[in-house]
Amino acid sequence: MKLGIIGLPNVGKSTLFNAITNAKAEIANYPFCTIEPNTGVALVPDERLDVLDEMYAAKKLTRTAIEFVDIAGLVEGASQGKGLGNKFLSHVREVDAIVHVVRCFVDDDIIHVNDDVCPARDVDTINTELILSDLDMLERRIEKTTKALKADAKYQKELDFLQKLREFLSSGSAARSFVCDEEQAEFLAASNLLSAKPVLFVANFSEDDFRNGIDDNRYFEEICLVAEAENAIVIPTSAKLEEEISQLSKEEKKFFLEDMNLRESGLETLIKTSYVTLGLISFLTAGPQEVRAWTIKKGTSAQSAAGKIHSDMEKGFIKAEIINYSDLIACGGMAKAKEKGLVRLEGKGYVMQDGDVVLFRFNV
């Protein structure tokens, strides 16, 4: 699963990317410093693994991960090729969800492409370019479907949907906000529209503003209103500060966050939220050899989840021995949990839940 970090030039995308992935993407005070996308992997923070690791004294601990892509800044006119826009938009098409970084700081030393800071306008600029690109694709899709309809009437529903969607996008609304039924949702998923991709916003503040608190910050209020209209989440942070925090040792980081009265860093919140935005959950396996988190899509069956570990487990699936993580910890171990009847045997159709601790029984 990939998340694309997008936004206008000079909003802090590459700084955030470096902090998330410990990469070394180039950062400079001019537009389009990033041309080719930078790619890196971030481990998903999960305190449950640390607790299980201590419980089992495991030889190995394996966290799950998400791939992040630092995509070059988009500008007004990108859908018509301005600023190498068509190339950059193609990079957006390859990701599963979008992390939209919005500048919420004033700094005369860092160029803003529009000369001043206005989160609502900046978001609208990016959304407009995504929508214009989508409309161009929709026109081609409608033309193709219209031709197919002449040979087969089954394409009528799809054509009706595409025309309604075109009208919706033409009003300036992103495809992700389009309300549709189950059949239409399949059409929408197959369309691979840029504005249909799930989005979360990162409000990027200066280090001083973030330290001083942003509850009454007008830029934060502005981006929150924008996000509310899209039913999206806003994560406030300072990319520069997060980059500094990412270089600290575990103990130094703990002391720093306590000093700022924070439970976790903005990056940890971002990574966890990104995981949820992608519709992902984790099931866990635990034992003396290894404690591990496994990534699956929400709604995955037990049999399919077994296939994440090994295809033989999926083919020869018999039962899944499952206990909720919280119940396991409350009991202090698997033996006590079994005594209390908290360990269940589930069949192949069982829908996995986040935090299920699992032992798969199989035979091949």
C-alpha positions, 0 to 999 in steps of 0.5 A: 500500500502506498501513500502519496505526499502531495501539496503545493511547492515549498509546503514541507512535503520533503521535510515531512517525508524525510522525518517519516522514513528517515530518508534524505530527500533533497530540500531547497528553497525553490519550486520543483526541487523534487522531480522524480518521486522519492519512496520510503518505508515507515514502520507502523507504531504499535504498542501492543507488539512491545507488550507481547514481546515482553510477555513472550521474551521473543527472539524477534519482533516484526512491525508492519510498514507503509510505503510513502511517496514524496511527489513533486509540488503541484501548481495551478495549471498542472492538469494542462502540463504546467510545472511538469504537471501531467508527469506529477499527476501520473505519480499521484495515480499510482498511490492508494491514498493521499497525504495533503500537506498544507502550509500554515506558517509564514516565513519570508525566507521560504518562497510561497508560489502564491506569495502569501499563506492561505490554506483554503485557497491552496487546498482548492488549487490542488483539488481543482487540478485533480478534478480537471484531470479526472474530468479529462479522463471521464470524457474519454471514458464516456466516449468509450462507454457510449460506443460500447452501449451501441453493441450491448445495452448492459453499459447503460447503467455505467454510462448514466453513472459516468455522466452524473459523476461528470456533472458532480465533478464539474461543480468543483466537488471531489469524486471522493465526496460523491454519494453512490450505491454499491454498484456505482461504488464498483464503477467509481473504484474501477475509474481510478480517479485522482480525486476519488482517492482517500485523503488526510490533511497535514497542517504544517506549522513553524516550530515556534507556532507549534510549540506555542499552541495552535488551538486559536491559530487562524490557519488551523481553523481554516484548514479544519473547515476545509477538511470537515467539508471533505469528511477528512482528518487534519493532523497538525504538526511541524515537519521541521520539528518532527525531522529533529525529533526523528533523530533523537534516541528513544529516551530523548524522544520520550523526554521531549514529548513529555516536555511538550505534553504530547502522548506521541509525535505527530509522525506517529499519529500520521502513520497510524491515521494513514493506516486507517485511511487505507482501510487497513488493520493488523492481526498479531501472531505471538510466541517465543520465536517471533512477535509480529503484526500482519497487515490486511484489509478491513473485512478480510476473512480468517482463511485469506488472512492465513494466506498472508503468512503462507499460501499453504495455510490458506489452502489447508486452512482448518480453524483459527485459534483467536483471542482479542489482544486486550483479553490476552493481556488481562489474563497474563498469558494464553494458558490462563485465557484458555482456562477462562474460555476466552480463546475461540475457534473460528472458521474460514468465514470469520471476519478478522478484527484489528488486534486479533492474536491468532494461531492458524490450524492447517493441514496440507 
